[in-house]
Amino acid sequence: MRFYWRIIFVALVVFCISSCAVVPKLPKEVNTHIQAFQDAPTPPFFMGEQDTVHSDGIPIWYESIGDKDAPTILLIMGHSTSGLAWSNRIIDPILEKGYRVIRYDNRDVGGSGWTTETYDLSDMAQDGIQILNKEGIDKAHVVGISMGGMIGQHLALEHPERVHTFSALATSGHYFDKELKSVTGKIIWAETLLRLRYGLIPKNERRKIKSTTRSMAYLQNQDVVPLEMMNWWIQRKKFAKQEKRKSNPKASSRHTKAIRASGSRLAQLKNITIPTLVIHGTTDRLILPEHGKKLASLLPNTELILIENMGHIPTPDDERKMSKEIAAFIVSQQKISEK
């Protein structure tokens, strides 16, 4: 009997070792790098003027960057992620084209308030509307990534008079579309391996850094966790702690519930007649490129751009490519509207 258990044990060990190739490796001397990044001075992440607006009684933090008299681009971040994740690689090229940028934290995240009430993506779209109202902005160019792209769809459907153009990045008209895959077995297995290695809740900060950055690198389609990305993530988390910007521990589950509660928008997409740009990575593992293609096919006034080898989380080069495409699209549409 012991012999069989030994065979099973050895088989499991071999299986786990071979499967670890699924998850990106850590760079050499990773502990030394982590310590150096933690000890380094924290750069400022704020780029403009901060303010707060209340939506459904919830304080929503936002930041206005650039000339207030310039046309506005409203950036909507994705699932359980702070608006500070919109990096200068995305924002700077847009500012250089003469636009103002507003980024904000979705409810339950970062500098925005927590709530115990249930909500859906339509409610989250209203948060963006309240920001535009407070700033006296009649219309904005809306850019949303992942869940932010889903929120953007609700903005375009429910408040079309407030949207000049819409750019939908790495998103879906219905994440749980039965005709398409949502989460693949590979991504579930990769996350399972990380949980087995570091625990469901990592016991210390170093383990959390390793677990999170390996997960992020997986969504970037990297073989090894990039030091630049690890440094950026550590510094952003340090900055959030210094600024007392603590997200709701339940933000992830609450955002997932909001996506589920909102259901499908596929039948309604034909009603979005504003100019729309859909950008999707060809190797997106979280929201497969078929979702982006289907979204674009159902929008009557759309342009589809597929970025080769881009995953769900864009690399710095991918961010620059997306920013260039977004800026060119908005500029071209603005010229058309001015004729």
VENURRA-V669254 format. One record per residue. N is the residue number from 0. PHI is phi in whole degrees, -180 to 180 (* if undefined). NEAR is the number of other ideal C-beta (glycine too) atoms within 8 Angstrom. D_CENTER is the distance of its C-alpha to the mean C-alpha in Angstrom with 2 decimals. Layout:
n & phi & near & d_center
N & PHI & NEAR & D_CENTER
N & PHI & NEAR & D_CENTER
This chain:
n & phi & near & d_center
0 & * & 4 & 50.45
1 & -62 & 5 & 49.07
2 & -59 & 6 & 49.05
3 & -67 & 7 & 46.67
4 & -64 & 8 & 44.31
5 & -64 & 8 & 44.35
6 & -62 & 8 & 43.49
7 & -62 & 8 & 40.57
8 & -63 & 8 & 39.37
9 & -62 & 8 & 39.69
10 & -62 & 8 & 37.91
11 & -65 & 8 & 34.93
12 & -63 & 8 & 34.83
13 & -61 & 8 & 35.05
14 & -62 & 8 & 32.37
15 & -66 & 10 & 29.91
16 & -64 & 7 & 30.76
17 & -67 & 7 & 30.33
18 & -74 & 9 & 27.05
19 & -61 & 8 & 25.60
20 & -65 & 5 & 25.25
21 & -65 & 9 & 22.23
22 & -95 & 10 & 20.29
23 & -56 & 10 & 19.90
24 & -77 & 7 & 22.75
25 & -85 & 8 & 22.80
26 & -66 & 11 & 24.35
27 & -64 & 3 & 28.03
28 & 55 & 6 & 29.11
29 & -61 & 10 & 25.70
30 & -65 & 7 & 27.25
31 & -65 & 7 & 28.82
32 & -65 & 12 & 25.62
33 & -59 & 13 & 23.82
34 & -63 & 8 & 26.83
35 & -64 & 8 & 26.93
36 & -66 & 11 & 23.31
37 & -71 & 9 & 23.99
38 & -83 & 5 & 27.25
39 & -69 & 8 & 26.06
40 & -58 & 3 & 25.83
41 & -84 & 8 & 22.46
42 & -72 & 6 & 21.42
43 & -72 & 5 & 20.48
44 & -104 & 8 & 16.86
45 & -73 & 7 & 17.97
46 & -124 & 7 & 18.85
47 & -150 & 9 & 20.56
48 & -95 & 6 & 22.14
49 & -96 & 9 & 20.66
50 & -158 & 9 & 21.63
51 & -137 & 9 & 21.14
52 & -129 & 12 & 21.80
53 & -99 & 9 & 22.71
54 & -132 & 11 & 21.39
55 & 55 & 9 & 23.23
56 & 81 & 5 & 24.57
57 & -102 & 12 & 21.25
58 & -70 & 8 & 20.68
59 & -114 & 17 & 17.47
60 & -80 & 14 & 16.88
61 & -147 & 14 & 16.14
62 & -135 & 14 & 17.12
63 & -101 & 12 & 19.08
64 & -124 & 12 & 19.36
65 & 104 & 10 & 22.24
66 & -67 & 6 & 25.28
67 & -68 & 7 & 25.33
68 & -89 & 4 & 27.67
69 & -84 & 9 & 25.36
70 & -57 & 10 & 23.34
71 & -103 & 13 & 20.02
72 & -114 & 14 & 16.48
73 & -98 & 13 & 14.15
74 & -98 & 15 & 10.47
75 & -117 & 14 & 8.30
76 & -82 & 15 & 4.97
77 & -93 & 11 & 3.45
78 & -50 & 9 & 5.92
79 & 52 & 9 & 8.07
80 & -126 & 8 & 6.29
81 & -67 & 13 & 8.52
82 & -62 & 16 & 8.62
83 & -66 & 12 & 10.47
84 & -71 & 8 & 7.66
85 & -71 & 10 & 8.50
86 & -83 & 9 & 11.39
87 & -66 & 6 & 14.89
88 & -69 & 10 & 14.64
89 & -86 & 13 & 12.65
90 & -78 & 15 & 14.63
91 & -58 & 9 & 18.11
92 & -62 & 12 & 18.94
93 & -72 & 14 & 18.14
94 & -61 & 12 & 20.37
95 & -65 & 6 & 23.00
96 & -85 & 9 & 23.30
97 & 93 & 7 & 24.44
98 & -109 & 14 & 21.54
99 & -99 & 14 & 20.39
100 & -119 & 15 & 16.73
101 & -122 & 15 & 15.53
102 & -121 & 12 & 12.30
103 & -149 & 17 & 12.23
104 & -96 & 15 & 11.30
105 & -63 & 16 & 11.10
106 & -54 & 15 & 14.23
107 & 77 & 14 & 14.73
108 & -130 & 14 & 12.36
109 & 55 & 11 & 13.63
110 & -85 & 9 & 16.34
111 & -88 & 14 & 16.31
112 & -79 & 8 & 18.83
113 & -95 & 7 & 19.04
114 & -143 & 10 & 20.78
115 & -97 & 3 & 22.82
116 & -77 & 5 & 22.96
117 & -77 & 5 & 21.20
118 & -153 & 11 & 18.93
119 & -127 & 9 & 17.13
120 & -69 & 14 & 14.63
121 & -65 & 9 & 17.65
122 & -64 & 11 & 18.16
123 & -70 & 14 & 14.65
124 & -65 & 14 & 15.37
125 & -63 & 10 & 18.55
126 & -60 & 16 & 16.91
127 & -65 & 14 & 15.90
128 & -62 & 12 & 19.47
129 & -64 & 12 & 21.00
130 & -65 & 14 & 19.47
131 & -61 & 13 & 20.93
132 & -62 & 9 & 24.15
133 & -64 & 8 & 24.58
134 & -85 & 10 & 24.10
135 & 68 & 5 & 26.50
136 & -102 & 8 & 24.25
137 & -72 & 5 & 25.55
138 & -139 & 7 & 22.98
139 & -137 & 13 & 19.68
140 & -84 & 14 & 17.69
141 & -100 & 16 & 14.43
142 & -128 & 14 & 11.22
143 & -131 & 19 & 8.17
144 & -115 & 11 & 5.16
145 & 56 & 14 & 5.24
146 & -60 & 13 & 6.77
147 & -62 & 16 & 6.82
148 & -69 & 16 & 8.87
149 & -70 & 16 & 10.96
150 & -62 & 15 & 11.65
151 & -61 & 17 & 12.59
152 & -63 & 17 & 14.96
153 & -66 & 14 & 16.64
154 & -60 & 15 & 17.11
155 & -67 & 14 & 18.72
156 & -79 & 11 & 20.81
157 & -96 & 8 & 21.96
158 & -138 & 10 & 22.21
159 & -61 & 10 & 22.90
160 & -69 & 5 & 25.26
161 & -102 & 10 & 22.51
162 & -120 & 14 & 20.41
163 & -74 & 13 & 21.74
164 & -139 & 13 & 19.28
165 & -133 & 17 & 15.99
166 & -115 & 16 & 13.49
167 & -110 & 14 & 11.29
168 & -110 & 13 & 8.89
169 & 48 & 15 & 8.46
170 & -136 & 18 & 9.40
171 & -148 & 13 & 12.70
172 & -78 & 12 & 15.63
173 & -165 & 9 & 16.23
174 & -62 & 9 & 14.32
175 & -99 & 7 & 17.67
176 & -58 & 13 & 19.72
177 & -70 & 4 & 22.92
178 & -84 & 3 & 23.67
179 & -127 & 10 & 20.63
180 & -76 & 6 & 19.30
181 & -106 & 8 & 16.16
182 & -89 & 6 & 16.02
183 & -87 & 8 & 18.59
184 & -61 & 5 & 21.22
185 & -63 & 8 & 20.18
186 & -71 & 11 & 16.78
187 & -65 & 9 & 18.63
188 & -67 & 10 & 21.33
189 & -61 & 12 & 19.20
190 & -68 & 9 & 17.67
191 & -63 & 8 & 21.26
192 & -60 & 13 & 22.67
193 & -67 & 12 & 20.48
194 & -67 & 10 & 21.50
195 & -66 & 6 & 25.07
196 & -77 & 6 & 25.00
197 & -113 & 9 & 23.47
198 & 95 & 7 & 23.93
199 & -60 & 3 & 21.86
200 & -122 & 4 & 21.79
201 & -53 & 10 & 22.58
202 & -74 & 5 & 25.85
203 & -143 & 6 & 25.19
204 & -63 & 7 & 22.68
205 & -65 & 8 & 23.41
206 & -66 & 11 & 22.77
207 & -64 & 10 & 19.44
208 & -61 & 12 & 18.42
209 & -65 & 13 & 19.68
210 & -63 & 13 & 18.08
211 & -68 & 9 & 14.52
212 & -71 & 12 & 14.74
213 & -68 & 13 & 16.46
214 & -64 & 11 & 13.77
215 & -64 & 12 & 11.14
216 & -64 & 13 & 13.93
217 & -63 & 14 & 14.52
218 & -76 & 11 & 11.16
219 & -94 & 13 & 12.14
220 & 66 & 9 & 15.55
221 & -93 & 10 & 17.41
222 & -88 & 4 & 20.85
223 & -131 & 9 & 20.95
224 & -63 & 15 & 18.46
225 & -69 & 11 & 18.44
226 & -63 & 8 & 20.07
227 & -61 & 7 & 18.15
228 & -69 & 13 & 14.80
229 & -62 & 15 & 16.69
230 & -62 & 11 & 18.28
231 & -60 & 9 & 15.19
232 & -67 & 12 & 13.68
233 & -62 & 12 & 17.20
234 & -67 & 13 & 17.84
235 & -67 & 12 & 14.78
236 & -68 & 8 & 15.81
237 & -63 & 10 & 19.38
238 & -62 & 14 & 18.67
239 & -61 & 12 & 17.03
240 & -67 & 9 & 20.14
241 & -63 & 7 & 22.50
242 & -90 & 7 & 21.17
243 & 58 & 5 & 21.26
244 & -103 & 12 & 17.62
245 & -98 & 5 & 17.49
246 & -77 & 10 & 14.97
247 & -62 & 8 & 16.68
248 & -57 & 4 & 17.33
249 & -97 & 7 & 16.95
250 & -58 & 11 & 13.55
251 & -60 & 8 & 12.13
252 & -68 & 7 & 15.21
253 & -70 & 11 & 15.35
254 & -68 & 13 & 12.00
255 & -63 & 9 & 13.16
256 & -64 & 9 & 16.47
257 & -64 & 13 & 15.22
258 & -64 & 12 & 13.81
259 & -64 & 8 & 17.19
260 & -64 & 10 & 19.23
261 & -80 & 11 & 18.08
262 & 68 & 6 & 19.34
263 & -91 & 8 & 19.55
264 & -111 & 13 & 19.34
265 & -57 & 10 & 20.97
266 & -72 & 6 & 24.40
267 & -95 & 8 & 23.31
268 & -60 & 12 & 21.35
269 & -62 & 8 & 24.74
270 & -85 & 6 & 24.98
271 & -87 & 15 & 22.19
272 & -99 & 6 & 24.59
273 & -69 & 11 & 22.82
274 & -59 & 12 & 21.90
275 & -130 & 15 & 18.58
276 & -115 & 14 & 16.77
277 & -111 & 14 & 14.82
278 & -119 & 14 & 13.23
279 & -144 & 18 & 12.60
280 & -82 & 14 & 13.29
281 & -73 & 10 & 16.62
282 & -123 & 9 & 15.82
283 & -69 & 14 & 12.49
284 & -92 & 12 & 13.48
285 & -93 & 10 & 11.07
286 & -120 & 13 & 11.31
287 & -60 & 10 & 14.52
288 & -57 & 11 & 15.50
289 & -60 & 8 & 18.12
290 & -66 & 15 & 15.71
291 & -64 & 18 & 14.88
292 & -64 & 11 & 18.63
293 & -67 & 13 & 19.69
294 & -57 & 14 & 17.52
295 & -64 & 12 & 19.10
296 & -68 & 6 & 22.51
297 & -96 & 9 & 22.56
298 & -92 & 12 & 21.72
299 & -73 & 6 & 25.06
300 & -134 & 8 & 24.09
301 & -134 & 10 & 21.35
302 & -126 & 9 & 20.77
303 & -110 & 9 & 18.94
304 & -125 & 9 & 17.90
305 & -103 & 11 & 17.27
306 & -98 & 12 & 16.42
307 & -61 & 5 & 18.58
308 & 63 & 8 & 17.44
309 & -89 & 14 & 13.73
310 & -90 & 15 & 11.66
311 & -72 & 11 & 8.24
312 & -95 & 7 & 7.19
313 & -72 & 11 & 9.30
314 & -76 & 12 & 12.39
315 & -53 & 9 & 13.98
316 & -65 & 6 & 16.12
317 & -63 & 12 & 13.46
318 & -61 & 12 & 11.86
319 & -64 & 10 & 15.47
320 & -63 & 10 & 16.13
321 & -63 & 13 & 13.35
322 & -61 & 14 & 14.50
323 & -62 & 9 & 18.03
324 & -68 & 11 & 17.59
325 & -64 & 14 & 15.91
326 & -61 & 12 & 18.68
327 & -63 & 8 & 21.36
328 & -63 & 13 & 20.43
329 & -66 & 16 & 20.48
330 & -61 & 9 & 23.65
331 & -64 & 8 & 25.36
332 & -70 & 11 & 24.70
333 & -68 & 10 & 25.92
334 & -64 & 8 & 29.04
335 & -63 & 8 & 29.68
336 & -70 & 7 & 29.47
337 & -85 & 5 & 31.85
338 & -72 & 4 & 34.51
